[in-house]
Amino acid sequence: MEKFWSEDRIRLSKEILTKHSCSSCALKEMSGIFGKTITYDSLRNALRREDFDQRRLTDLLLSEGQCSCQSCLLDAVEKTEIHEQTKEKDSKIEQFEQLSKILARRHRDKKPITFGELCDKFDLSPKRMKEFLLSAKDFGYKLSIDNETVSFSSIDSNQVGNSEICIPIEQEHISFGVISDTHFGATASRHDVLKDFIDYTYSRGIRNIIHTGDITAGIGVYQGQVAELSIWGCDAQCENAKENLPQLPGLTYYAITGNHDVDFIKKAGVDVGQKIAKDRPDFVYLGALNKRLIINTSVGKIDIGLAHIKSSAHARSWPLEKHIQRTITKFDQPDMVFCGHRHVNGYFEVQGIHCFMVPCFEDANLFVHYNDFSPSIGGIIVDVYLDERGRIVRCVPEFKLYPINSAGEKRTTVLF
């Protein structure tokens, strides 16, 4: 059997040692060339059998500090640049957070801050301040500069492009999925059944999913909510949404934001919908709370209203009925309306409009227990059939519902 430390390997090791000024760098290069991990003891024992200067060997193997070879110096420069970039990014994020706190305080007091005051607070020139505000906008903060005052944009102005986005579908029978209230970042959020529902709709050949709001959980939306969060912060909850909203070839989400998402606009000026859409090309953001979606078919258009309605109710359907009576006229009437927020399921007809209450993907939490109701967990698949004039002649909803996960609930057993 041929021994590992042949004359050629020993000769090459000597050359590598003379090239480097630290043992770790030399051993790393030898391991890469020889295809085997070269340890300190292995190299020392091999070179002791040769006429190599033992003092030189000791100096090399025990030397510490930065190696002066070209590759190591380049690595050191790259590490320094990455460190400086990370440090600069962290510093900018801290400045964004400081800006957010200032604007949130002024928003609460209803006293917009002037552009000059911001320049003084951040010790920046007007030119640098404008650049800073633009970078804050690019980062996801919704800012408004009006008459030399700076504030968070209003929710009404917080929409992407037109309020209507069209989906071209060249057929008379269409199917799509509807989900709502995923509440990413909440302890009770059901990622498992959400994935199961999306996989099921995808296996049915469906490639369009509608989301009717409350993508994220938000923070402090109701009293005691902070105790029900698994993930804190807008950025972290958005990342959680991007990671857990299933991505499949050809699948597209069309979403509005709900009151939990809009809470981030009120408190920090960050639009959750835009932030997610920026990194997810399969996620189309329509705007906040109440928007329209148009599906173009071969025989006509299907006008869909998406709503996230926050109101009290004496009956399951009442919030949506009240919304239609107050906001929808017979001259601008959608064919269908899907309503999130209530965490219940339902299908009924009002004024010729097909109305749906969309269930959620969040288990029962303290808020639900306190208000004494049980959530419906799951999504809807809707099959729509049109006649030759583009009118809906048949609408078939399929509610795919899942049981509440009660495994984590503590129960007391009493023996009598």
N, C-alpha and C positions, 0 to 999 in steps of 0.2 A: 504494500500500500504506500503510495507516494505521500511523503510528509508535506504538511501545509506550508511550513516556512522554507520554501526553496530558495536557492541563491538569487533568483530573479526577484522574488517577492521582498527579500531582505534588502537587495540593492535599491528597489523602488521605494521601500519604506524609508531608507536613509535619505533619498532625494526629497521625499515629502517632508521629513523632519527638518531638513535644512531650509525648506521653503517657508515653513510656518514658524511663528514665534509663540504658539501656545499648543499644549498637548491635545486639548479637546478638538481643536480644528484639524490637527493632523490625523488623529484617530478617526474623525468623521470622514475625511477624504479617503483614507485607506479602506474603511468599511465599504464605501461606495464603489471603489475600484475592485476590491477582492471579492465582493459579494458575500461578505461575512462580517459579523460584528467583531471588530478588533478592540480588545480591552487593553488597559494599561499594563496588567501583569503579563499578558501574552506577548506584547511587543517588547517589554523589558527583558523577559527570559530569552526571546529569540535574539535580541541584539547583544546580550551578554556573552553569547557564544561566538560573537564576531569580534573583529579588531576595532570596533567602534569606540570612540573616545567616551569612557564611562562618565566623565564629568559633564561632557556635552549632552549625553543621554539623560543624566539626572536633571540638568538645567532645563532641558526641553520638556521632559515628562512632568516636572513639578512646577513649571512656569504658569502663571495666572495672568489675567488681564486680557485686553483686546489684542487679537492677532493683527499684524500689520500687512498681511497679504491682501492683494487687490480684491478678491472675492469677498473676504470678510469685511473689508472696509466698505465695499458697496452695500453689503447686508446691513452694516451699522448705519449707513446713511439712510437706507430705505426705512429701517426701524425708527430712526429719529424723525423722518418726514411723516410717517404714519402716526407717531405719537403726537407730533405738533398739530396734524390735521384733526386728530381726535380731540385734542385739548381745545383747538379753536372751535370745533363743532359743539363741544360741551359748553364752552363759554357763550356761544350764540344761543343755545337752547336756554341757558340760564337767563339771558337777556330777554328772550321771548317770554319766558315765564314771568319775569319782572314786568314786562309790558302788559301781559295778560292780567296780572293782579291790579295794576294801576287802572286799566280800562274797566275791569270788573267793578272796582270800588267806585269809580266815577259813574258807571252805568247804574249802580245801585242808588247812588246819590242824585242821579239825573243831572250831572254836571260834566259835560264832555270836556276833555282836556284839550288845550290849544296846542298847535304844532310847536310854537316857541317854548312852551312849558316842557314838552317832551324832549326837545333839544337840550334844555338846561338839565333835566333829570338824568339824561344819558351822556351828557357832556359831548354832544356830537354837533357838527355843523349842519345847516339845513340840507345840504347835498347828501351828506352821509346819513342823515336821518331819513330822507326819502328812500335811499338804497336799503336801509334797515327795515323800513315798513314794507317795501316790496318783497324783501326776502322773507319777512314774516307772513305775507300773503302766500308766497310760494310754498311755505312750510305748512300752510293749511288754516291760518288765522283769517277770519272774515272781518276785514277792517273797512271803515268808511271815513274819508277825509272830505269834510264839507265846511265851507267858509272858515278854513284854517283851523278846524277842530277835528280831533281824531276820536273815533268811537267804534264799537262793534257794529257790524251791519245788522239791520233789522231782519227778522226771520222772513218777512214778506219779500225782501229783495234777495233772499238767499236761495236762488234756484239756478239751474244750469241751462243756459240757452232758452229755447222755447218751452212752454209748459206742456206741449204735446210732442211725443216722440212716436214715430210710426214704425211698425214692424211689417214688412211686406211678406205676405203668405199667399201663394197662388193655389188656393183650394177652397172648397165650399164647406168643408168640415175641418175644424181646427181644435187642437187640444193644448192646454197649458197648465202649469202648476201654480199654486198660490201658497205662500208661507207668510208668517208674521211673527213678531215678538220673539226673536231668537235670543235677545238679551245676553249677548256675548260678554263675559266678564262677571256674570252672576253665578253664584254657587249652584243654583238650581237649573242653570241652562242645560238643555238636553242635546249635546252634540251627537250622541249615539243615534237617537231616533231621527234627528235631522238628516244625518248621512243616509240612514236607511230609506227615508222618504225620497230624498233626491235620487238615490240609486234606483228606487222603484219607478219613479216618474221617467227617468232616463231609459230604463228597460222597456217602457211603454212607447218609446220613440219621441218623447216630449223633449224639446230643446229650448223652451222659454219658461222661465220661472219669475213670477211677480212676488215682490216682498213689500208688505204694507206697513213697514215701520217698526221702530224699536229694535234696530239692528244690535245696538250695544245696550248695556245695563245703565250707563250713566253713574253719577255719584251724588248721593244725598237728594234723590228725586222725591222721596217720601221719608218720613221720620222713621229711623231705625234701619234704613236700607244699607248703611255702611257695614252692618253686621252680616249682610247677606251677599257680600262681594268676594269673589275669589281673585279678581284682578282689579287693581287700582289704576287710575289715570287714563286719560283719553287715548294716548299713543298705545299703551299696552292693550286696552280693550279693542282698538282698531286692528292691532296685530293679531289678536286672538280671533277676531272676525275673519280676517284674511286667511288665517291658517285653517280654520274649521268650517268655512263655507266651501263645500265641495266644488272642485274644479274638474270638469269633464269636457272632452272634445266637442266643440259646437254648442255647448250649453251657455246660455246668457241669462243674467239676472237683471230685472228692471225694478228699481227700488225707490221708495220714498223714505224719509226719516220720520221717526215718531217723537213723542214728548221726551223720552229718555235720551234720545240722540240730540234733540234740540237743546236740552239742558246744558250740553257742552258749549253750544253757541252762546247761551246766556251767560255762562260762568267764565268761559275762556276764549270765546270767539272762534272756536274751531268747528268746522263743518265735517261731521263724521262721514257723511255720504261722499263728499268730494275727496276726503282723505283716503277712503277705501278704493274709490274709483281710480285714483291716481296710480295705484299699484296693481289693480286687477282689471285688465282689459275686458273681461267677461262680465263686469259689473257696470251697468248703466244707471247713473243717478238722475232721477227725475226732479227732485226738489223736496221741500219739507211739507209734511202734514197732509196736503190735499192737492193732488195733481191728476192729470188725465193722460191716458195712453191710448193710441190709435193703432188698431191692427188692420192693415190693408189686405183684403182678400181679392180673389178673382172676380167676385160679384158685388163687392161693396166694402164699407168700412164698419168695424166694430169699435165703438167708442166706450172705453172703460174708465170709470172713475176710481181712483185710489184714495182712501181716506184713513186718517188715524185720528179718531174722534175721542176726546176726553170730556166726558159728561156723565152725570149721574143718571140712573135709569131705574124705573120700577118694573121693567120687563126687558128681556134679552134683546129684542129688536128695536126698542124705543130710541136709543141714540142715533142709529142709522136712519130711522124714519124721520126723526126731527131734523137731522142733517139735510135730508132730501127736501123736506118741506121748506126749510129756511134758505138753502143755498142753490137749489136747482130749479130752474124755470122750464116750462114746456117748450121754450124756444131754444134752449141749450141743454138738452137732456141726453145723458149717456145711455147706452144700452145696458150696461152692467155697472155695479158699484161693489167694491171689495173693501171691507172695513176691518182694520186692526185695532189693537189696544185693549179690547174687552176680554181676551183670552177665552172666548167661547165660540161654538160653531153654530151656524144657522143658515137657512136659505129661505127666502120669501120674495114676494113681488109687491112693489109699491109704484103706482103711477106708470105701470108698464115697464118698470126697470127691474132687472134681475138683481136682487140684493143678497150679499153674502157677508156673514160674520165669520172672520177667519180665526181658527184656533191658533195656539201658540206653541213654542218649543221651550217652555220653562215649567218646571215642576211647581207644586204648591210651596209657597214660602210663608214667612210670618205675616206679610201684608194680606195674603189670600186667606190665611186662617183667621186673622183679626176681622176681616170683612165677611167672613162666613160664606165663601163660595168656592167651588172646585173648578180648576181650569180644565179646558179641553186641550189635549196635547196632540198635535199632528198637523197635516196640511190638506189642501184640496186639489183635486184634479178635475178640470172642467172641460167637458166636450160640448162644443157649440156647432149646431147645424144651421145653415142658411138656405133660404130659398133663392130663386133666380133674381130677385130684386134686392138681395143682400139683407133681408130681415131675418131675425132669429126665430126659427120655427121650432127648435128643440134645444133645450139646455139640460145637460145631464151632469150634475155634480157628484163626485165621489169623495167622501170624507174618509181619509185614511187616518184613523185615530190610534193612539197608543195609551197603555195604562200608565197611571201616575206611579213614579218610582218611590214606593214607600219603604224600601229596604233599610234606608238610613234612619227611619223614625224610631224613636225609643218608646217602648211600651212597658207598662208596669204590670206584672203578673201577681195576683193576690190569691192565695190559697185559703179557703174558708174551711 
